[in-house]
Amino acid sequence: MPSKVFSAAICGLDAQIIEVEVDCSYGLRYFNIVGLPDKSVEEARERVGSAIKSIKLSSPQQKPLRVLVNLAPADLKKEGSLYDLPIALGFLLASKQTNFNPEQRIFMGELSLDGKLRPIKGALSVALMAQGKFSEIILPKDNAAEAAIILSDKPDQKINKFVPNGIKIIGAETLSEVLAHIEGRKEIAPTVADFSNYAPKDNFSSEINFIKGQEYAKRALEIVAGGSHNLLMIGPPGSGKTLLAKALPYLMPPLTFKEALEVTKIYSVAGILPKEQPIIGLRPFRSPHHTTSETALIGGGNPPRPGEITLAHKGVLFLDEFPEFHRDALESLRQPIEEGRITILRAKHSLTLPARFTLVSAANPCPCGHFNNPDRECVCNSSQIQSYRRKLSGPLMDRIDLVVEVPQIKYEKLVAPEQNHPWNEESYNNKDSAKTQRMLK
């Protein structure tokens, strides 16, 4: 009789339950995986066989067995290496080399050739989907802290005990540990969420105090942080535009726990969530190069993947050298800026991704960067300047709320000691002020 264990598939930013069915029978040696697997899923047969052999059990390659693995539903494309663990356990269960109850459990993880579990993408999405439906998620230990954040309702709260009737997050390092746990020989303690080490550090002073002068630009940053306005800074090279933009996430209100979950889920699915930081506590800051393509900026591919505007969700998208971006890439920003989301349509896929970001852009006043600069001569003629500025269309500029000039600071002012200035953390720190509690729904 075929065995059945449960796993999950990542569809966009969300997860869906996958049933892994394994049938074993004696005959000519055969191992096939069906259910629209991609190349990495098909290669699981080699990883699974070597991992099982490494723990002194009989692998599919060591016996004359016909092994058929079905990943249901069969019409959903299966991608990634997270099916290694459920396929291995399904085979061991079908070949009667182990005995456990697979109900109410989700298994996922990539197997190395020696049976170790390697991290996967999208663990948080799976955990959010499994809440209320399953009692246990068994996954690589490197992903356990990420999945365990669903057990808390506050990002600074330490959970010191398992919540009754909740879902257990079980982090394992090897296939042997997983077998010992599910067979009841040696249980693994559930992972608990400890956010004490992941609270965002307030680096307001270290960022903003590097910038001398630029009072108007700093005031513009406060307005942007308070109202989620889009900003264009125009100034010569070296005037501090990039440094001003990098300071903005520290001026914006801190992420709520719900927002932190949204951002963390995006980074988890994209595979760029830092191992040492299972939850994103600071608003994202994305700064793509001006040669970035339209697909990389808004997302796409087959299947569709999150782009820079989605990675900047609830944070800042900084486009330096704004007019130098490809025209089609810039024009593709118009709808996401208005709606806070992007819908990607492909022949076989349709995906809507969140993209509610604050756009901060920077540009030179002319191609050489020294138009109206009293200290440097501009070498551009009028037609070059007009052509440079025409790269930004009217509909796109209509979506820019603030345009501020960032002039070159005199050398004497840069080296002069700092005077008593109204720009300081106490007077301009608007994180807790009522006016900065923006509507980021």
RAFENLIN-V182632 format. One record per backbone hydrogen bond with DSSP energy under -0.5 kcal/mol. CO is the residue of the C=O (numbers start at 0). NH is the residue of the N-H. If there is no record, write none. Layout:
((CO | NH) (CO | NH))
This chain:
((2 | 21) (4 | 19) (5 | 106) (6 | 17) (8 | 10) (8 | 15) (9 | 11) (10 | 12) (10 | 13) (13 | 10) (15 | 8) (17 | 6) (17 | 19) (18 | 20) (18 | 71) (19 | 4) (20 | 69) (21 | 2) (22 | 67) (24 | 65) (29 | 66) (31 | 68) (33 | 70) (35 | 77) (37 | 41) (38 | 42) (40 | 43) (41 | 44) (42 | 45) (42 | 46) (43 | 47) (44 | 48) (45 | 49) (46 | 50) (47 | 51) (48 | 52) (49 | 53) (50 | 54) (51 | 54) (51 | 56) (52 | 55) (56 | 58) (58 | 61) (59 | 62) (59 | 64) (62 | 64) (63 | 26) (64 | 29) (64 | 66) (65 | 24) (65 | 67) (66 | 31) (67 | 22) (68 | 33) (69 | 20) (69 | 71) (71 | 18) (72 | 75) (74 | 76) (77 | 37) (80 | 83) (81 | 85) (81 | 108) (82 | 86) (83 | 87) (84 | 88) (85 | 89) (86 | 90) (87 | 91) (88 | 92) (89 | 93) (90 | 94) (91 | 96) (91 | 97) (92 | 95) (99 | 101) (101 | 104) (103 | 134) (103 | 135) (104 | 5) (105 | 137) (108 | 84) (109 | 117) (111 | 114) (114 | 174) (115 | 111) (117 | 109) (121 | 125) (122 | 126) (123 | 127) (124 | 128) (125 | 129) (126 | 130) (129 | 132) (129 | 133) (134 | 167) (135 | 105) (136 | 138) (136 | 169) (137 | 107) (138 | 171) (139 | 142) (139 | 143) (140 | 143) (140 | 144) (142 | 146) (143 | 147) (144 | 148) (145 | 148) (146 | 149) (147 | 150) (148 | 151) (153 | 156) (156 | 158) (156 | 194) (157 | 159) (162 | 165) (167 | 136) (167 | 169) (168 | 170) (168 | 190) (169 | 138) (169 | 171) (171 | 140) (172 | 116) (173 | 177) (174 | 178) (175 | 179) (176 | 180) (177 | 181) (178 | 182) (179 | 184) (179 | 185) (180 | 183) (191 | 193) (192 | 158) (192 | 194) (194 | 197) (194 | 198) (200 | 202) (202 | 206) (203 | 207) (204 | 208) (206 | 209) (207 | 210) (209 | 211) (213 | 217) (214 | 218) (215 | 219) (216 | 220) (217 | 221) (218 | 222) (219 | 223) (220 | 224) (221 | 225) (222 | 226) (223 | 227) (223 | 228) (229 | 400) (229 | 401) (230 | 360) (231 | 403) (232 | 362) (233 | 405) (235 | 238) (239 | 243) (240 | 244) (241 | 245) (242 | 246) (243 | 246) (243 | 247) (244 | 247) (246 | 249) (246 | 250) (247 | 250) (247 | 251) (255 | 259) (256 | 260) (257 | 261) (258 | 262) (259 | 263) (260 | 264) (261 | 265) (262 | 266) (263 | 267) (264 | 268) (265 | 269) (266 | 270) (266 | 271) (266 | 272) (267 | 121) (267 | 270) (271 | 273) (273 | 276) (278 | 280) (280 | 254) (283 | 315) (285 | 317) (288 | 291) (292 | 296) (293 | 297) (294 | 298) (295 | 307) (296 | 308) (297 | 306) (299 | 304) (304 | 299) (306 | 310) (307 | 311) (309 | 312) (311 | 314) (314 | 357) (315 | 285) (315 | 317) (316 | 318) (316 | 359) (317 | 319) (318 | 361) (320 | 323) (321 | 324) (325 | 329) (326 | 330) (327 | 331) (329 | 332) (330 | 333) (331 | 335) (332 | 336) (333 | 337) (334 | 338) (335 | 339) (339 | 354) (341 | 343) (341 | 352) (342 | 344) (343 | 350) (348 | 345) (350 | 343) (350 | 352) (352 | 341) (354 | 356) (355 | 313) (356 | 358) (357 | 316) (357 | 359) (358 | 230) (359 | 318) (360 | 232) (361 | 321) (362 | 234) (369 | 372) (371 | 373) (372 | 375) (380 | 384) (381 | 385) (382 | 386) (383 | 387) (384 | 388) (385 | 389) (387 | 390) (388 | 391) (390 | 392) (392 | 396) (393 | 397) (395 | 398) (396 | 399) (398 | 400) (401 | 231) (403 | 233) (404 | 406) (409 | 413) (410 | 414) (411 | 415) (418 | 420) (421 | 423) (423 | 427) (424 | 428) (427 | 429) (432 | 435) (433 | 436) (435 | 437) (437 | 439))
